[in-house]
């Protein structure tokens, strides 16, 4: 029963992910696993890497995570983010 509820929750959450990129600096293993192209192993590797090394500065930093290369990062780029980029202040 718990498993069914978890699947339903992930499905509902996944519907929201279709509209927005998943922040690799804040997403849980389950949220990352819901992204097409990232399975449970890669999702855990992202969270483990983030815990050990701190937040990602860009999606390209996934190169340091086991299981990710340039091709896989290119395919996932539109689905992932590192959070909102602060607006640059205008200098006078």
C-alpha positions, 0 to 999 in steps of 0.5 A: 500500500505504501509503495502504491501511494509513493508511486502515485505521489511520484506521478503527481510530482512528475507532472509538475516536473514536466513544466520546470527543470529539476534543481540538482542542488535541492532535489531528493533522490526520488525527484531526480529519479523521476527525470527521464534519463536518470535512474535511481543509481544516478539519482543517488550518485548526484545526491551523494556527490552534492553532499560530499562536494557542496552545491553544483555551480552549473549542470556541467558539474555533473561531469564529476559524478560517476555515470555522467558524461558530456553526451548524457549531460547534453541530453538532460540539460533542459530538464535540470538546473542549479537554481535561479540565477541571480539578476546581474546588477547594472553598473554605472 
